[in-house]
Amino acid sequence: MKLVDLSVSLERVESNLDPPKSTDISSGDAGKKTPWQQPFQMPSHICRQNEGVTPLREQTPFSSSSDLPINMHISDKLAASQSAGKPTFSFEFFPPKTAQGVQNLYDRMNRMHGLGPAFIDITWGAGGRLSDLTCEMVNVAQSAHGLETCMHLTCTDMERSKVDWALKEAYRAGCTNILALRGDPPREKEKWTATQGGFMYAKDLVRYIRDRYGNHFDIGVAGYPEGCDDQDDRVLLMDHLKEKVDAGATFVVTQMFYDVDIFLDWVRQCRKLGITVPIIPGIMPIHTYAAFLRRATWTKCNIPPEWTEALEPVKNDDAAVREVGKVLVAEMCRRMLDAGILHLHFYTMNLAGATRMVLEDLGLVDPAGTPVKQPLPWRQSLGLNRRDENVRPIFWRNHHASYVRRTQDWDEFPNGRWGDSRSPAFGELDAYGIGLKGTNEQNIKLWGEPRSVRDVGSLFVRYLQSDLESIPWSEAPISGEADMIKPELVELNRRGLLTINSQPAVDGVRSTDPVHGWGPRNGYVYQKAYIELFVHPALIERVIERINQNPDLTYYAVNKSGQLRTNATSDEPNAVTWGVFSGKEIIQPTIVETISFLAWKDEAYRLGLDWARCHAADSPSRRLLDGLMETWHLINIVDNDFHRQKEIFNLFRDLEAPDLDQSVAKLPNGDVHDTPSTSNGVNGVNGVNGVNGISGVSGANGVNGANGTAK
């Protein structure tokens, strides 16, 4: 880890503007609009090179529960935080070296989103694959995970054409924040030298970005309270920082430090010099004693004697080091918050534990893990042109990242209404890398080797009871909202009715409700009872018959081949979640409609088949899961009377999947069969793919099922 990998900051656009002086150490004119903060017009050279790419519109996002803006430049977030007097924080990540490391980091980013960071930044991997990976990670974080992202960009080994490519990739990802750095010399060189056709200093890179992109990007630069690797003169470094600010910076994030007195004095000196933009301290949590000393040595930062006295006695106990380090770092942060520095930037080293411990000690996150309230009931994407999106189908509720990927090429996104249900074109599954996460070995370790429908239902029950963090159709742990209907869901899955998505009815709770609330304050939210599940072909007719006896219920049912049945009278979307807020039109962010359900159907069955393919081709688990996907029906049901809490579950009263405990066994010769099995399978053959399956009885087409009972 090099010095510049630990810092961030932003700079002014016009070098001829003389910013007013201020003695406030937290920020100067943080909320004042400068010429480069006016509405952005897409540069003509970008329009020519990227025809069909629409420039970003001015945003009018919802307020979050903290009434701070959620979608904007980092400098705007800082100004809003300062105005509200509310502390905020952010995280830094770096590109891992392995594919599995990248996936693990995406999962960690997804979890840390729930802590409520104002933004994250991702360091620049100079040269080749790592620079490509930085751009990919920015795109995934911004679009799929809805994290406001700042992309590091260095001058090291970067001729102008590479800089242009990186900026174009950031723009296409919807990223609006860049951290402009000179960078460290390559490992094979002792001193830093400019690349031919590149930039000598960060201030030159700042000016170039401003000239090319106007105010589309907030631009960050680094600040060094204790010097950097090739310059110990703090006064000279401060002059350089002033030059970067005059070139266009709008905030500064510093190198890591542990001596808060040195930092606060440095901030005062910056203010006297006329650096009025917000200054953010870079915080390095303490993970282990060895890493603590190593990083302090790299960055040449002073370690207060009392820190050494506290850590030295426990240096060989990593857990004790983290506990003591938490107290030390949290106290340092409190002193800065008391001094008016209201944003903290954490260098996570791609780890969550030590950072979270500090935030919990500061009271900035809930130790119980309650997620930050969102402006919508689903996680927003911050991809290009998606910031105003506020309507989505409910089917991807537990797979939001794949929805973003499959719709990333849309020209526009629903805002206020879903629109013509025939118009959306969802991306192909293979083209967008949609499918089951993890390796075969990891998934078998997580979900075992089910041999019967009972086994599968038991896995779903474990998920509902929080004993499993995920199932193939739900990437995240079960939410607290499910508690209202958890007993009913557990009972269904125990009887072989396999639920993959649901929500309880909500009749006008406050938008600030910790479980169901979303959107601005002083509002009310509503939702209809909804359930989506896989149903055995022997039961589907009875379920549909019961639905049709209740005029308040609507459904869509489909099998793997795409045979759709519904009692919906039109293709118009059916809103299943809505909110009423003062001074706003009614917002309907979650809907059910035909085309989207058919697109989700393909993905839902694909996930099940991916799960099956985690197992060997001749294994009982493979044949069991293949049989489920080939023959069972996927059905979603909406109770349109939102006053009723649990009427929807009466549809399944006394229903149970046939042969719930029938096990698929492996014969000595490697064949697989049901135990016991009897007669004809689907389409006149034994089971699925020529072997005895588990599907049971006649399906929608009236053919005999695998267990010889036509009903």
N, C-alpha and C positions, 0 to 999 in steps of 0.2 A: 504494500500500500504506500503510495507516494503522497507527498504533501498536497498536491493539487487535487488528489482524489478525495480529500477530506473537506473541501471548501466550496462555497457557492457565493455569488453576489450578483447585483444588477447595476447597470450603468445608464447615464443620461444619453440622449440622442444628439443633441446639438452642442458642439464644442464651444460655440460662441455664447451660450446661455450661462449666466453667472448665477448659480443657485443662492438664495438668501441664506445667511448664516443663522445658526440656532445653537443654543446651549442645552437643549433637551437631548439627553443621551439616548432616548429610545428611538426617536425619528425626528426628521425635520418636517418638511411639508409633505408627509406621506400621502395625505388625501388630496393634494392639489393636482389638478389635471394639467399636464404639460403638452406641448405640441404633438409629441409622439404618442400621446394617449388618446388622440382623437380617433373617430371611426376609421378603421383600416380599409384601404383600397388595394385590391390585389395587384401587385406589380405586373406590368404588361408582359415582361419576359417569362413570368411564371404562367400566365394565362396562355401564352403561345405554346409553351412546352407541355402544358397539362390541360389540353382542351377537354372540356367536359367536367373539370373540377370546379365546383362552385365555391366562391369565396365565403368565408364565415360571415354570418349575419351578426348584428348587434344582439346581445343576449339579454333576456329578461327572465332569469331563472327564479325558481321558487326560493324562498328563504328556508334555511334549515331550522332545526329546533333551537339553535343558538342565535337565530336571526343573522347569521353571517352568510355572505355569498358563497356559493358552492362551485360556480363555474366561471372562472375569470383568470386574469393575470395574477401571478403571485403577489405583485406589488399592491394590487387592489385588495387581495385577501388580507394582507398585512395592514393596510389602511383601515379596513373594516374592523379587524381585530383590535387595533389600537383605539378606534373610536368607541367600540363597545366595551373596552377594558377587559376583554376576555382572552386569557392565554390560549395559544394554539401551538401545534407542533407538527413536525414533518420528519420523514425518514429518507435515508440514502441507501441504495442498493448498488451492487456491481454485477457485471455479467459473469456467471459461473463458467467453469471450464468444460463441463460435461453436459450432455443432453439431459441426463437424469437430474443433475444439479439445477438446470434451468427449470424443469418441471417442478422440482421441489420448491424453488424460489417462487414460481407462479402461485403455488398452493399457499405459501407463506404470505405473499402479498395479498391474496384473497382473504386470508384470515385477519391480517393486520388492517385491512380496509375497515373492519368493524370497530377498530380503536378510534377512528375518526381523524386521520391526519389531514391537514389542510392541503398537503401535496407530498409527492415523493420526488426524489431525483435519482437518475441512473447514470453511473459514471461512464465515460467514453473508453471503449476498448480500442486503442489505437491499432489500426492496420488490419486488413483482411477480415477473417471470420468474426473477430471480437467486435469490430466496428459494425458489421452487419447485425450482430447479435444485440448491440445496444439499440439500434434502430428497431429491431423486432420487439425487444422488450418494451420500448416506449409505446409501440403500437398496441401491444397486448395490455399493458397497464392502463393506457388511456382509454382504449376502446372496449376491451373485454371486461376489465375490472373496475372501470369508472373512477380511476385514480388520476387526479390532476398531476401531470408529470412534467418535470423539468429535465431536459436532456443535456448532459455535459457535452461540450464540443471543444477540442483542443487544437492548438496550432501544430503540435508535434506530428511530423510525417504526413502533413495534410496540405497538398497543393490546392489551389483554389477550386479546381473541378471536384475534388473530394468534399470540400466544404459545401459546395453547391448541392451535391448529391445528398449529403446528410441533412441539410436544411430542407430540401424538398421532401425527404422521407418523413421528417418531423412534421412538416406541414400536412402531408397526406394522412398522417396518424391523428390529426386534430390537436397535436401538441402546440401550445402557445408560449412556452417558456424554455429558454436556452441558457445554460451556464457556460459563458465564454471564458476559456482558460488558455494560458500559454501552453501549459503541459510540462511534463518532465522529459528530460532527454531519454532516448532509447537506451536500453540496458548496455548496449555495446559502445555507447559514447559517454565520455566523462562530462562534457559540457553541452549545453543546449545550443543548437544552431537552427536557424530557420530553414525550412524546406524551400527549394527553388520554386518560385511561383506561389509561395505561401505567405504566411504572416509572421512577423517578428515578435509582436507583442499582443496581449489580449485586447488592448485598446484598439488595435487595428482591426481585429476580428469583430469587435463590437460595432465599429463604424461601418464595416462592410455589411453586416447583417442589417443594420438600420437603413443603409442606402438601398439594399435589395428588397427588404420586406416591410419597411415603414414600421408601424407599431404592432404588426401581427404578433411578433415575439416580444415578451418581456425578456430582458437579457441580463444574466447574472455574471458577476465576477467575484474573485476571491479576496478575502482580507486576512492579514497575517499579524495578529497582536504581538507575536514573539519572534518574528522573522521567519524566513523560509530556508530551504536547503542550500541555496546559492546566494543568499543575501541576509546579513545579520543587521543591517542598518534599518532600524524601525522607522526612522524619520523619512528616509528615502523611499521605503516601501509605502508609507502613508502618502507621499507625494504621487507615487505611481497610482495608488488607489484613487486619489483625487482626479488624476487624468482619465482613469477608466470611468469614473462617475461623470465627468464632464463630457465623455464620449457617448454616454447614453445609459449608464447603469441606473436602475431604480431600487435595488437593495443589495446588501452585502451579507454573505454568510461566511463566517470565519473558519480558519484552521482550528482543529481541536485544541483545547487547553484544559488545565485543571486548577490554575491559580486565578480565581475570579477577580481578585484585586487588580492584577495585571490587565485583564480584559476590560474592566470598567474604566480604568485610567486611559487605556487605549481608545475607547469609545469617546471619552471626553476630548482627547486630543484630536480625534477625527472631526468632531463637531466644531472645534475651534478653527480647524483648517477649512471649514465650509462644506464638509461632506454631510449632507442633510438627509440622505436617503436612509431608510430603516437598516439597521445592522442586526443580523441574526447570529447568535452564538452557535458554533458547532460543538455538539456534545458527544463524547465517546464513552458509552457505558463500559463498565468493567466486567469482563467475562472471566478471565483468569489472571493470576498475578503475573505470570510470564508475559502474557499478551499486553498487559497494562504497562509493564516496564519497556517492552519492545517498541510499542507505539509512541510512548512518551519520548524515547530516545530518537526514533525516526523524525519526529516532529520538533525535537529540541525544546519541548515545553517544560516549564518548571513544575515540579511536584512539591506541593506544600509539605513541610516536615510532618505535620500531624496526619497526613494521608499515609505516609510511609509507616508511621508508628501504629496506625490502626490496621494496616494490611499485612505488615511483616509477620506478626504472630500467627496468622491463619493462611499464609501463602501456599501451603501444601494441601489445603482443603478448598477445592473449587467452589463448592456450595457456600462455604463460609465467606470466601472472597466476594462472591456475587452479592451476598447479603450485606456485608460491610460496605462494598462498593456502591450498592444501591443507596445507602444512607448518605455516603459522602457526596455522590453525584447529585442526589436529590436536594441536599442542603445547598450545594453550589447553585443549582437551578433556582431555588427559592430566593437566594440573594439577588439574582439577576431579575427575577420577576418583580421583586420589591423595588428594584431600581428602575422599573418601567420598561424592561426588555420583555415583551410579551409573546415572543415566538421562540421556540427551541427546536433546533435541527439536530436529529440524532443520526450518528453514523452507526448503522445497525450491524455492519459486517455480515449482512444477510441472515442475521439471527434475530429472534423475537424476544427471548426470555429476559435478558438483562434490561433491554429497553422498556419492556412492559413493566418490569418491577419498579423502575424509576417513575414511570408515569402513574402507576398505582399509588406510590408513596406521595406523589405530588397531588393526588386527587383529580388528575386530569382524565382518567379512565375509570370505569366501573370494575372493581375486582371480581364481581360476579359474572363478568363477561357480557352484560347487557349491551347489545349493539347500539351504535349511535342512530338516532331517529333520522330517517331519510325523507327527502321531499316527495318521493313516490313510493308505492308499496313494492317496487322492484328497483334493483340497482341501475342507475342511469349509466349510459355510455357517454364518454366525452370524446368520441371519435369525430372525425370531420363531418360537419353538418348535422350531428346527432344531439347537440346540446339542448335543442328545443323539443326533442322527441318525448311524448308523454302518454302514448298508448301502445300497449303490447298484448298479444295473446297470453292467456294464463298458462298455456301448456309448457312453456319453458321456464316456469317459475323456479324450478330447482336446477336448471341448466342454462343460466342466463348467458354464459360465455359463448355457448354454441349458437344461441339465437343471434348474438351480435355478429358472429362470424358468417352465419348463413344469410344475413341481410346486409352485409357491409358494402355491397355494390349497388344498393338502392340509390336512386337519384335524390329522393327526399324521404323523410320519415314522418310517421303519423304525429300530428300535433293538433289536439283538440278533438279529432275524430279519426276513426280507422280509415275511412274512405272506401273506395270501390274494392270489395273483397276479391274481385277477380284479377286485380292488377298486380299484387306482389308476386315476385318470382324468387323463391327461396333457393339459395345455393345448393349445389349437389353435395351429398354427404362426403364423398371421397375428396372432392376438390378442396374442402375446407377443413380437413383433418378432424371431422367430427367422429366421435366414438368413445370407447371406454378408456379411461386413464389407467396408468400403471402397467406393470409387466404382468404376464400370466402368473408368475410365482407370487408376486405381491397380492394379486387379487384372490388367488387360491388361499393364501394365508389369511386374508381378510374375511372371505366369505365361505371358506371351507369347500367341501365337495358334496353338495346336496344330491340325494338319491331319490327323493320323493317330493310331492307337492307340499307335504307337511314340513319338510326340511326348508323349502323355499319360504313358506309362510313364517316359519320360526325366525329366519333371518330378518324378514320385514318387521316382525314383532320386536326383535332386538334393536333394530334401528329406531322404531317408535319409542322404545324405552331408553334411548340414548346409550345403549351398549355398543352400538356401531356408529361410526362417524358418517358413513355413507352407504348407499346401495347403488347399483348401476344407474338408476333413474333419478337419484338425488345426490348431488356432489357434496353438499354441506350437511352438517348435523341437523337434526330435526329442530324446528323453531319452537319458541314458547307458545306461539299461536295455536299449535296442535293440541295443547293441554286441554282445551275445551272439549275436544272430540276424541281424545286419545283412547279412552276405554272402548269406544265404538270401533275405532280403526283397528285396535289390537284384536278385538273379537272377530272382525271380518277376516283378517289375515290368518288367524288361527283356523278359520273354516275354509281356507284356500281361496279367498277372494282377495287378490293381491293388489293393494292400493299403492299408487305411485305419486299421487298429487291430491291435495285436498285443501279446503279452507272452511272454517265455520261461518255461520251467518253472524253478521254484526249489524245491529240496529241503532246506528247513531251514537257512537262513542266519541269522546273528545279527540281531536287530532293530536293532542299531546299524550294520549294513552300510551303507556310504556310497551304494550304488546301489539296493539292493533293500529296505533296512531301513525300518521304520516302527513306531510304537507305543512303549510303555515300554521301558526298558532291561531287560536280562536275559531277553529273549524270543527266540523263533524264528519266522520267517515262511516261508510256503510259497505257491506258486502253480502252477497248471496252465498248460501251453502253450495259447495262444489266438491265433487269427488271424481277421481279418474282411476280406473283400475283395470287389470286383466281379469277376464271372466272365462271360465271353462265353457266350451261350446255346448255342453249339456244344460247350462243354466241361462244362456243368453236370451232364449225366447221367453222364459218366465220373468226375467228381469224387465225386458222390454214391455211385456204384457202389463206388468204392475205399473211401470212408468206411464203407460197410456191411459191408465185409469185415473190419473191425477193431472188435471189441466195446468197445474202450476209447474210441472216438471218438463224440462226439455233435455234431449240427449243427442249425442252422436256416437254411433258404434261402428267399428270397422275391423276387418281382419287383415292379415298381413298382405293378402293379394289386393287389398284396396276396395273391397265391396262395402260401401257405406250405407248405413241406415240412420235415419233421423226423423224426429217429429217436428223439427223446426219448420215454420211455414214460409221462411224466406232466407235469403243469403245475408241479410243484414246482421251485423255483429250484435251480440248480446252482452251488455256491460255487466260484469260480475263484481266490480269494485268501483266506488265513486266517492267523491268528497265534496262537501259544501263549505265554502270559505267566504269570509266577509269581503265584499268588493270584487269577487271573481265569479266567472261562470262555473257551473258544475263541472268538475273534472272527472272523467271516466277513464282511468289509466289501464284497466285490465278488462279484456273482453274474451268472448268465445265466438269463433266463427269458422266456417267450413274449410276454406282453402288452407288456413293456418293449421287446422287440426290434421288435415291430410299430409301436410309437410311434416308435422310433428310425428305423425304415425310412422313415417319412414324411419325417423330417427329413433323412436321408441323401440321398434322391432330390431333395428340395427344394434342398439345397446344390448338387448337381450341376446342376440346372436354373437356379439363380441364377448359377452360373458361366457356363453357356451364354448367359444373357441379358446378360452383360457385352459380348457381341459383337453386331454388327448382324444383323438377322434373315436376311439373304441371304448371310451370310459362311460360309465353310467351317468355321470353328471352332464357330459356333453349331450347324450341322447335325451336326457330329461329336459334340459333347457332348450335344445333344438325343438323338441316336441311342443313345449309351451309356446314358443314363438311361431311355430308353423300353424298351430290349430286354435289357440285361444284368441278371444276378441278383446280389443281395447275399447272401452266405453267411457265417455265423460257425461256427467249428469249435473244439471243446475236446478236448484229449487228457487224459482223466481219470487217466492214469497219470503223476503228477507227477515220477516218477523219470526219465522220458525227456526228453531235451533237444530233439531235433530230428526225432522221428518224424513229426510233423505235416507236415513239408515233403515227405516222401516221397509224399504224396497227389498232388503236382503234378509228379512226375518225368516228363519228356518231354512235358509239356503246354505248348502255346503258342497264344495267340489267333490264329485265322485272319486272314489279310490284315493282318498287323501293320503293314506299311508302306504299305498302301493309303491314298492321300491323297484327301481330299475337295477337289475343285477348283471354282473359280468360272468359269462360262461367260461369254462376252462379253455375253449378253443378261441376265445377272444370276441365271440359274438355277444351282443347285448340284448336282453329281453326283459319284459316286465315280469314281476313275481307277485301273484300269478298272472297269466295272460290267457286269452281264450280265442278270439276270432278276428274278424276283419277290421283293418284299420282304415284310415282315410283313403278315399278313392279306391277301395277294394284291395289295398295291400296292407301288410301287417305293420301298423304304426306309421312312423315318419321315415322317409328315405329307405323303405324296404325292411325295417325292423319293427318289432313290437314297440309301440309308443305308449304315451300316457294320456292321450287326448280323450279317451273314454267313450263318448256316445256320438249320436248323429249331430253334426253341426248344422249351420244355416242351410246347407244344400241338401240335407236329408240323407246323407250317406252314413253307413254304419261306422261307429267309432271303434277304437282299439280294444275295448273291453267287451264287445259283443252285445251291448245293450242299446238298441235304437229307441230313442224317446221322442 
